[in-house]
Amino acid sequence: MEFDEHLYDLTVIGGGPVGMFATFYASMRNLDTQLIESLPELGGQVAALYPEKVIHDVAGFVPAKGAELISNLKQQLFEFKDKLVIRCDEEVLELEKQPDETFVLKTSKRITHTRSVLVAIGSGAFAPRPLAVGYDHDLDNQKVFYFVKQVADFANKEIAIAGGGDAAIDWALTLEPVAKRVHLIHRRNKFRGLEASVDRLKASSVDLVTPYNIKQVIDGPDTGLNLNLQLAKSEEVRTLTVDSLLVNYGFTSDNHILKEWGLPLERRSLVVDENMETAISGIYGIGDAVTYPGKVKLISAGFGEAPTAINHLAEALYPERKQPLHSTSIA
Ligand SMILES: Cc1cc2nc3c(=O)[nH]c(=O)nc-3n(C[C@H](O)[C@H](O)[C@H](O)COP(=O)(O)OP(=O)(O)OC[C@H]3O[C@@H](n4cnc5c(N)ncnc54)[C@H](O)[C@@H]3O)c2cc1C
């Protein structure tokens, strides 16, 4: 476990759209900020659940796909890349206030210190939904994958992809040109993707293995990975031997951690006041994670909450600094 001795002004927990914008805004206010996100990629629900869906209701953003909104937010955030720290693939596990009013955070990778905290964890830490069958987890990231870090890792490999939604279809089409062969295993004959993607899939060389369920995943020393597949509503079993299995069954989320942090909740959401501050001074909350009278769980509502939280916490940290009226050029 690494011990990070630096004392940040602010730690933003959660790199969804709202946490990303808040981190950018905190940098505009010259706060020494770190952003911690449990997934390997920023973007929260938008990136993980609906990158291909068109978003119509974000101010100043002409209707475009979720992936484009996240790409714009990244571009905005990276304006300050030299000023802030972004840590992905790291989950905040414990949060404790110290007698000197600072906070100690324990993450899955380090212990870190901060003067204030902004909770932007949405409906909780996302984790990929695992394979429904037991298997040797030593195979994870060796032969069984839940994320694609680099397409090149799958070059010239025989790959099975499990799943029938947009993400599974996208990965099948993305890996098809680089892989030796891609097999897409789905328990139904019909895929749940955008019609245009399904059409491209059907026209591609991807081997559609439907309707099959994965029953066993067995490592073979020389033979790669053996997948025992059972035909739906039948006893028929076949074996598919591949180099790698990429599982795309969607994500689960869980925000039980808020309870462990001792923060007051209402219907599983964090209660905040008009400054977006929780009952523990120095801990603020925004986005889908929070509730207050009239709260709506929308991206634009979360974007509005970010400056409210950041400006009030900046004032608490640096009372001598004035509240800004509007943005000026970034030097
Ligand atoms: C299918 C679907 C369609 C939608 N369409 C729209 C739409 O068109 N318009 C609209 O305005 N809204 C839409 N929404 C709602 C919108 O996605 C949410 O309001 C928005 O994502 C909230 O952003 P957030 O940053 O608060 O939380 P999230 O997007 O949930 O991001 C939270 C992030 O925090 C991370 N995290 C959680 N716990 C931890 C931890 N302990 N440590 C580190 N990181 C952690 C998570 O991994 C996640 O990345 C839609 C939602 C869904 C599911």
The ligand as an SDF file (V2000), in Angstrom:
LIG
                    3D

 53 58  0  0  0  0  0  0  0  0999 V2000
  -29.4350    4.2980  -19.9060 C   0  0  0  0  0  0  0  0  0  0  0  0
  -29.3180    5.6760  -19.3130 C   0  0  0  0  0  0  0  0  0  0  0  0
  -29.5640    6.7760  -20.1080 C   0  0  0  0  0  0  0  0  0  0  0  0
  -29.4750    8.0710  -19.5770 C   0  0  0  0  0  0  0  0  0  0  0  0
  -29.7120    9.1520  -20.3900 N   0  0  0  0  0  0  0  0  0  0  0  0
  -29.5690   10.4070  -19.9050 C   0  0  0  0  0  0  0  0  0  0  0  0
  -29.7770   11.5540  -20.7310 C   0  0  0  0  0  0  0  0  0  0  0  0
  -30.0930   11.4380  -21.9180 O   0  0  0  0  0  0  0  0  0  0  0  0
  -29.6200   12.7820  -20.1580 N   0  0  0  0  0  0  0  0  0  0  0  0
  -29.2670   12.9800  -18.8490 C   0  0  0  0  0  0  0  0  0  0  0  0
  -29.1260   14.1090  -18.3970 O   0  0  0  0  0  0  0  0  0  0  0  0
  -29.0590   11.8860  -18.0450 N   0  0  0  0  0  0  0  0  0  0  0  0
  -29.2030   10.6200  -18.5340 C   0  0  0  0  0  0  0  0  0  0  0  0
  -28.9860    9.5450  -17.7080 N   0  0  0  0  0  0  0  0  0  0  0  0
  -28.5890    9.7970  -16.3070 C   0  0  0  0  0  0  0  0  0  0  0  0
  -27.1050   10.2180  -16.2490 C   0  0  0  0  0  0  0  0  0  0  0  0
  -26.2920    9.2180  -16.8600 O   0  0  0  0  0  0  0  0  0  0  0  0
  -26.6680   10.4440  -14.8160 C   0  0  0  0  0  0  0  0  0  0  0  0
  -27.4590   11.4790  -14.2690 O   0  0  0  0  0  0  0  0  0  0  0  0
  -25.1730   10.8310  -14.7670 C   0  0  0  0  0  0  0  0  0  0  0  0
  -24.3530    9.8190  -15.2630 O   0  0  0  0  0  0  0  0  0  0  0  0
  -24.7750   11.1470  -13.3270 C   0  0  0  0  0  0  0  0  0  0  0  0
  -23.4080   11.4750  -13.3480 O   0  0  0  0  0  0  0  0  0  0  0  0
  -22.4900   11.2950  -12.0400 P   0  0  0  0  0  0  0  0  0  0  0  0
  -21.1320   11.7690  -12.4520 O   0  0  0  0  0  0  0  0  0  0  0  0
  -23.1790   11.9100  -10.8740 O   0  0  0  0  0  0  0  0  0  0  0  0
  -22.4900    9.7310  -11.7290 O   0  0  0  0  0  0  0  0  0  0  0  0
  -22.0210    8.4770  -12.5930 P   0  0  0  0  0  0  0  0  0  0  0  0
  -22.1580    8.7270  -14.0410 O   0  0  0  0  0  0  0  0  0  0  0  0
  -22.7490    7.3170  -12.0030 O   0  0  0  0  0  0  0  0  0  0  0  0
  -20.4600    8.3570  -12.2650 O   0  0  0  0  0  0  0  0  0  0  0  0
  -20.0230    8.0080  -10.9780 C   0  0  0  0  0  0  0  0  0  0  0  0
  -18.6120    7.4680  -11.0870 C   0  0  0  0  0  0  0  0  0  0  0  0
  -18.0850    7.2760   -9.7770 O   0  0  0  0  0  0  0  0  0  0  0  0
  -17.2960    6.1060   -9.7500 C   0  0  0  0  0  0  0  0  0  0  0  0
  -17.2240    5.6200   -8.3710 N   0  0  0  0  0  0  0  0  0  0  0  0
  -18.2490    5.1460   -7.6180 C   0  0  0  0  0  0  0  0  0  0  0  0
  -17.8040    4.7860   -6.3930 N   0  0  0  0  0  0  0  0  0  0  0  0
  -16.4780    5.0580   -6.3690 C   0  0  0  0  0  0  0  0  0  0  0  0
  -15.4680    4.9030   -5.3660 C   0  0  0  0  0  0  0  0  0  0  0  0
  -15.7320    4.4240   -4.1290 N   0  0  0  0  0  0  0  0  0  0  0  0
  -14.1900    5.2530   -5.6960 N   0  0  0  0  0  0  0  0  0  0  0  0
  -13.8980    5.7580   -6.9370 C   0  0  0  0  0  0  0  0  0  0  0  0
  -14.8330    5.9240   -7.9120 N   0  0  0  0  0  0  0  0  0  0  0  0
  -16.0990    5.5890   -7.6230 C   0  0  0  0  0  0  0  0  0  0  0  0
  -18.0650    5.1450  -10.6800 C   0  0  0  0  0  0  0  0  0  0  0  0
  -17.2410    4.1070  -11.1630 O   0  0  0  0  0  0  0  0  0  0  0  0
  -18.5480    6.1070  -11.7780 C   0  0  0  0  0  0  0  0  0  0  0  0
  -17.6180    6.1660  -12.8500 O   0  0  0  0  0  0  0  0  0  0  0  0
  -29.1080    8.2550  -18.2080 C   0  0  0  0  0  0  0  0  0  0  0  0
  -28.8310    7.1280  -17.4110 C   0  0  0  0  0  0  0  0  0  0  0  0
  -28.9340    5.8610  -17.9410 C   0  0  0  0  0  0  0  0  0  0  0  0
  -28.6260    4.6600  -17.0770 C   0  0  0  0  0  0  0  0  0  0  0  0
  1  2  1  0
  2  3  1  0
  2 52  2  0
  3  4  2  0
  4  5  1  0
  4 50  1  0
  5  6  2  0
  6  7  1  0
  6 13  1  0
  7  8  2  0
  7  9  1  0
  9 10  1  0
 10 11  2  0
 10 12  1  0
 12 13  2  0
 13 14  1  0
 14 15  1  0
 14 50  1  0
 15 16  1  0
 16 17  1  0
 16 18  1  0
 18 19  1  0
 18 20  1  0
 20 21  1  0
 20 22  1  0
 22 23  1  0
 23 24  1  0
 24 25  2  0
 24 26  1  0
 24 27  1  0
 27 28  1  0
 28 29  2  0
 28 30  1  0
 28 31  1  0
 31 32  1  0
 32 33  1  0
 33 34  1  0
 33 48  1  0
 34 35  1  0
 35 36  1  0
 35 46  1  0
 36 37  1  0
 36 45  1  0
 37 38  2  0
 38 39  1  0
 39 40  1  0
 39 45  2  0
 40 41  1  0
 40 42  2  0
 42 43  1  0
 43 44  2  0
 44 45  1  0
 46 47  1  0
 46 48  1  0
 48 49  1  0
 50 51  2  0
 51 52  1  0
 52 53  1  0
M  END
$$$$
